[in-house]
Amino acid sequence: MNDQQISRLEARLEKLVEGMFALVFGKRLQAHDIALQLARSMEDGVIAPQAGDPRPIAPNFYSIAINPDVHRYILNRHPALTDILSSQVVELATSVGYRLNSRPIVEIIANEKIPPGHVLVKAHHVRDSYDTTAIMQPIRTSADHAAPINPQLIIASQKSVLLDQPMITIGRSHDNHIILDDPFASRYHAQVRLRFGCFTLFDADSQSGTYVNDVRVREHRLQSGDVIRIGKTSLVYMEDTPSPENPTGTIDNV
């Protein structure tokens, strides 16, 4: 797992850490600390491919040990934190080419040996009682859904960017797919993902929000002609209408 992949996880956790975790853990714990521990615990627990699937299998159980005082705070104020972190594990596994035999379980436990500003992550494999062969791939599209034809974003009426990947990140930071020179945009502001044959826009907990056709959105299925506003920058989503001779899209499933 390389530094860029860890940096992407760090970016997704950044808002969570700066908002919720900053008050809980204090300044000593950074987004990079959590991202690195999740990534390393996943990498250390990977097992060999099975059942003809060439992808290594990532652990599907993650235990996060924290100080008891912090644990009580989280249980009282942020009961959904484990679900949020579970989604981040799915994203990380997918981004590095691993598969999961079931949706990962994340538990947060109290450990009096852990200082308030620290966290300890351990991962291992458990058998899922419902489906031990399920593969969690949130960005994968079904083969039954045709991808859009020539999907693109036109930025500030000047630059056109072809959406030729199943996930596109947008923001000020230079490791985004689409980099915005806009001080009103967040470093990691939004994502566009290919899901079920169409592109969907997701706000990445940005400070100023993401708007489509002047309506603030958290998630929006894009249609040709939609006007997206990020900070002070306008982006127009466009795609071609399929013809009878070419009914399928141009982006392969991954």
C-alpha positions as CSV (number, residue, x, y, z in Angstrom):
1,M,0.0,0.0,0.0
2,N,1.7,3.2,-1.1
3,D,1.8,6.7,0.3
4,Q,-0.7,8.0,-2.2
5,Q,-3.4,5.4,-1.2
6,I,-2.9,6.2,2.5
7,S,-3.1,9.9,1.7
8,R,-6.5,9.4,0.0
9,L,-7.8,7.6,3.1
10,E,-6.3,10.4,5.2
11,A,-8.2,12.9,3.1
12,R,-11.5,11.1,3.6
13,L,-10.9,11.0,7.4
14,E,-9.7,14.6,7.6
15,K,-13.0,16.3,8.2
16,L,-14.0,13.6,10.7
17,V,-10.8,14.1,12.7
18,E,-10.8,17.9,12.5
19,G,-14.4,18.0,13.6
20,M,-15.5,15.2,15.8
21,F,-12.1,13.7,16.8
22,A,-10.3,17.0,17.4
23,L,-12.6,17.6,20.4
24,V,-12.3,14.1,21.6
25,F,-8.7,13.1,21.1
26,G,-7.0,16.4,21.1
27,K,-4.4,17.8,18.7
28,R,-2.0,14.9,19.2
29,L,-4.0,12.5,17.0
30,Q,-4.1,13.5,13.3
31,A,-6.0,12.1,10.4
32,H,-2.7,10.5,9.1
33,D,-2.4,8.5,12.4
34,I,-5.8,6.9,12.0
35,A,-5.4,6.4,8.2
36,L,-2.0,4.8,8.7
37,Q,-3.2,2.4,11.4
38,L,-6.2,1.3,9.4
39,A,-4.1,0.9,6.3
40,R,-1.3,-1.0,8.0
41,S,-3.7,-3.3,10.0
42,M,-5.5,-4.1,6.7
43,E,-2.3,-4.8,4.9
44,D,-0.9,-7.0,7.7
45,G,-4.0,-9.1,7.8
46,V,-4.4,-9.7,4.0
47,I,-4.7,-13.4,3.1
48,A,-4.1,-15.1,-0.3
49,P,-6.8,-15.1,-3.0
50,Q,-9.4,-17.8,-3.0
51,A,-12.1,-19.4,-5.2
52,G,-10.4,-18.3,-8.5
53,D,-10.6,-14.6,-7.6
54,P,-7.1,-13.1,-8.0
55,R,-7.6,-10.4,-5.4
56,P,-6.1,-10.7,-2.0
57,I,-8.7,-10.8,0.8
58,A,-8.7,-8.0,3.4
59,P,-9.7,-8.5,7.0
60,N,-13.4,-7.8,7.7
61,F,-13.1,-7.1,11.5
62,Y,-11.4,-4.1,12.9
63,S,-11.0,-3.3,16.6
64,I,-10.1,0.2,17.6
65,A,-8.9,0.7,21.2
66,I,-9.2,4.1,22.8
67,N,-9.1,5.7,26.2
68,P,-12.2,4.9,28.4
69,D,-13.0,8.6,28.8
70,V,-13.0,9.0,25.0
71,H,-15.0,5.8,24.6
72,R,-17.8,7.1,26.8
73,Y,-17.8,10.4,24.9
74,I,-18.2,8.6,21.6
75,L,-20.9,6.3,22.7
76,N,-23.0,9.2,24.0
77,R,-22.5,11.6,21.2
78,H,-21.5,9.7,18.1
79,P,-23.2,6.3,18.0
80,A,-22.9,6.1,14.2
81,L,-19.1,6.4,14.2
82,T,-18.5,2.6,13.6
83,D,-20.7,2.7,10.5
84,I,-18.8,5.7,9.2
85,L,-15.5,3.9,9.7
86,S,-16.8,0.7,8.2
87,S,-17.5,2.6,5.0
88,Q,-14.0,4.0,5.0
89,V,-12.6,0.5,5.3
90,V,-14.6,-0.6,2.2
91,E,-13.4,2.4,0.2
92,L,-9.8,1.7,1.2
93,A,-9.9,-2.0,0.3
94,T,-11.5,-1.3,-3.0
95,S,-8.9,1.4,-3.9
96,V,-6.0,-0.9,-3.4
97,G,-7.5,-3.9,-5.2
98,Y,-8.4,-6.1,-2.2
99,R,-11.8,-7.8,-1.7
100,L,-13.8,-8.3,1.4
101,N,-15.8,-11.5,2.2
102,S,-18.4,-9.4,4.0
103,R,-19.0,-5.8,5.0
104,P,-16.4,-5.0,7.6
105,I,-17.3,-4.7,11.2
106,V,-15.7,-2.0,13.2
107,E,-15.8,-2.1,17.0
108,I,-14.6,0.6,19.3
109,I,-13.4,-0.6,22.7
110,A,-12.2,1.0,25.9
111,N,-8.7,0.3,27.0
112,E,-7.3,2.1,30.1
113,K,-3.8,1.6,28.8
114,I,-4.4,3.9,25.8
115,P,-3.7,7.6,26.4
116,P,-6.5,10.0,25.5
117,G,-4.7,11.3,22.4
118,H,-3.9,7.9,20.9
119,V,-5.6,5.0,19.2
120,L,-4.7,1.3,18.5
121,V,-6.1,-0.6,15.6
122,K,-6.1,-4.4,15.1
123,A,-7.7,-6.3,12.3
124,H,-8.5,-10.0,11.6
125,H,-10.9,-12.2,9.6
126,V,-14.2,-13.5,10.8
127,R,-16.8,-15.7,9.1
128,D,-20.0,-13.9,8.1
129,S,-23.1,-15.8,9.2
130,Y,-25.1,-14.8,6.1
131,D,-22.8,-14.7,3.2
132,T,-19.1,-15.5,3.3
133,T,-18.5,-14.9,-0.4
134,A,-19.9,-11.4,-0.7
135,I,-17.6,-8.9,-2.3
136,M,-17.9,-5.3,-1.1
137,Q,-17.3,-3.0,-4.1
138,P,-19.1,0.3,-3.7
139,I,-17.7,1.7,-6.9
140,R,-18.3,-1.3,-9.1
141,T,-21.2,-1.0,-11.5
142,S,-23.4,-3.9,-12.6
143,A,-22.8,-5.4,-16.0
144,D,-26.5,-5.0,-16.6
145,H,-26.1,-1.2,-16.5
146,A,-24.6,0.6,-19.5
147,A,-22.2,3.4,-18.6
148,P,-22.8,7.0,-19.9
149,I,-21.4,7.9,-23.2
150,N,-18.7,10.6,-23.3
151,P,-19.4,11.8,-19.8
152,Q,-17.5,15.0,-18.9
153,L,-17.4,18.0,-16.7
154,I,-17.0,21.5,-18.2
155,I,-15.2,23.7,-15.7
156,A,-15.9,27.4,-15.6
157,S,-17.0,27.2,-19.3
158,Q,-13.4,26.8,-20.3
159,K,-12.0,23.4,-19.6
160,S,-13.5,20.0,-20.3
161,V,-12.5,16.9,-18.2
162,L,-13.6,13.5,-19.5
163,L,-14.9,11.2,-16.7
164,D,-12.9,8.1,-17.7
165,Q,-12.6,6.6,-14.3
166,P,-15.3,5.1,-11.9
167,M,-14.4,7.6,-9.2
168,I,-13.3,11.2,-9.6
169,T,-12.3,13.5,-6.7
170,I,-12.6,17.2,-6.8
171,G,-11.0,19.9,-4.6
172,R,-8.2,22.3,-4.0
173,S,-5.6,19.7,-3.1
174,H,-3.2,18.7,-5.8
175,D,-3.8,15.0,-5.4
176,N,-7.4,15.3,-6.6
177,H,-8.3,14.2,-10.1
178,I,-9.9,17.6,-10.7
179,I,-8.0,20.4,-9.0
180,L,-9.8,23.7,-8.4
181,D,-7.9,27.0,-8.1
182,D,-10.7,28.3,-5.8
183,P,-10.1,29.5,-2.2
184,F,-13.8,28.8,-1.4
185,A,-13.5,25.1,-2.3
186,S,-12.3,22.6,0.3
187,R,-9.1,20.6,-0.1
188,Y,-11.2,17.5,-0.8
189,H,-14.6,18.9,-1.7
190,A,-16.6,16.3,-3.6
191,Q,-16.5,13.0,-5.5
192,V,-18.2,11.8,-8.6
193,R,-18.8,8.0,-8.7
194,L,-20.1,5.7,-11.4
195,R,-22.9,3.7,-9.8
196,F,-25.5,1.5,-11.6
197,G,-24.8,3.0,-15.0
198,C,-24.8,6.7,-14.0
199,F,-22.5,9.2,-12.3
200,T,-23.5,10.3,-8.8
201,L,-22.1,13.4,-7.1
202,F,-21.2,13.2,-3.4
203,D,-20.3,16.1,-1.2
204,A,-17.3,15.2,0.9
205,D,-18.3,17.1,4.1
206,S,-17.1,20.3,2.5
207,Q,-17.3,23.5,4.5
208,S,-19.1,25.6,1.9
209,G,-21.3,22.8,0.5
210,T,-21.9,21.4,-2.9
211,Y,-24.8,22.7,-5.1
212,V,-26.6,21.3,-8.2
213,N,-28.8,23.7,-10.0
214,D,-28.7,26.1,-7.0
215,V,-29.8,23.4,-4.6
216,R,-27.4,22.2,-1.9
217,V,-26.9,18.4,-2.1
218,R,-25.2,15.7,-0.2
219,E,-25.8,13.2,-3.0
220,H,-27.2,13.7,-6.4
221,R,-27.6,11.5,-9.5
222,L,-26.2,13.6,-12.3
223,Q,-28.1,14.3,-15.5
224,S,-26.8,15.9,-18.7
225,G,-26.9,19.7,-18.3
226,D,-26.7,19.8,-14.5
227,V,-24.8,22.8,-13.2
228,I,-22.6,22.0,-10.2
229,R,-21.3,24.8,-8.0
230,I,-18.3,24.2,-5.8
231,G,-17.0,27.3,-4.0
232,K,-17.2,30.0,-6.7
233,T,-16.5,27.5,-9.5
234,S,-19.3,26.2,-11.8
235,L,-19.0,22.8,-13.4
236,V,-21.5,21.5,-16.0
237,Y,-22.1,17.8,-16.4
238,M,-22.6,16.6,-19.9
239,E,-23.0,13.2,-21.6
240,D,-24.0,12.1,-25.1
241,T,-27.4,10.5,-25.8
242,P,-26.9,6.8,-26.9
243,S,-27.9,5.9,-30.4
244,P,-29.5,2.6,-31.5
245,E,-26.2,1.6,-33.1
246,N,-24.2,2.3,-29.8
247,P,-26.5,1.6,-26.9
248,T,-23.7,0.9,-24.4
249,G,-21.3,3.2,-22.6
250,T,-17.5,3.6,-23.0
251,I,-16.3,3.1,-19.4
252,D,-15.5,-0.5,-18.5
253,N,-16.5,-1.9,-15.1
254,V,-13.7,-2.3,-12.7
